[in-house]
Amino acid sequence: MKESQSIKILYENIDMLQKANSWLIKSFGICKKYDLSGELSEEQFESYEILSSRFGCVVDILFNKVSRSIAYYEFAEMTS
């Protein structure tokens, strides 16, 4: 892979990570308002499920896309 292609993919993956992170932050903002001293309502439980799903998505993008893109970019730099 050429260096220009690898940097393009890296920027695309960072953009994807930033978008996913903004959704995670929105979910966190909703969930942090809840009082956890009692039972969760169905709506609150669903909000926490969404939060955990979005967290998983951010972690997946970070480790499987962004970190690989960085490695490919560094390899492309070394071989050029």
N, C-alpha and C positions, 0 to 999 in steps of 0.2 A: 504494500500500500504506500502510495506517495505521501510525503509530509503534508502537502496541501489538502489531501483527502482526509488524512487522519486528524488534522486540526479542525476541519469542517465538522467531522463527526463528533469530535470532542465538544465543540461549541453547541452543537445540536443537543447532545446529551446533557450538557450543563443547563441549557434552556429548559429541557424536559424536567430536570431535577428541580429547578426554581419554580416551575409551574406546580409540580406535585407538592413541593414544600409549602406553597401559598395555600393550597387546599388543606394541608395538614394543620397549618396555623389557624385557619378558619374553624376547623373541627375542634382544635384545642381550646379556642376561645369560647366555643359553645359549652364544652364539657367542664371547663374550670368554673363555670358559674353554678354548677349543680352542688347541692348539699349531699354529701355522701354518708351522713349519719343515719339515714333511714334507708328504706328499700328504694330501688330505682323504679321509675315508671317505665312503661314500654318504650316511650319516646326517648327517655334518657338512656336506656339500655341500647337502643338502636344508635344513638349518637356515639356511645362508646365503641360499638362495633365498627362504625364508620371511621372513627379516630384510629382504631387499631389497624384497620385495613389500609388507611392512608399512610400510617407509619410504616407498615410493611412495604408499601409501594415505594416510598422515599428511600428506604434502606436498600431495596432491590435495585433501584435506579442508580443509587450511589455506588454500590459495590459491583454490580454486574454490568453497568453501562459506563459510568464515568471513570471508575478506576481502570477498566479495560481500555477505554479510550486514551487515558493518560499513558498507559503502558504501550499501546500501539504508536502514539505520538512520539514517545521517547525512543522507541525502536526505529521509527522512520527517521528521526534526527540522527541517530547513530549510524544508520546505513547510507545516509546521503552525504 
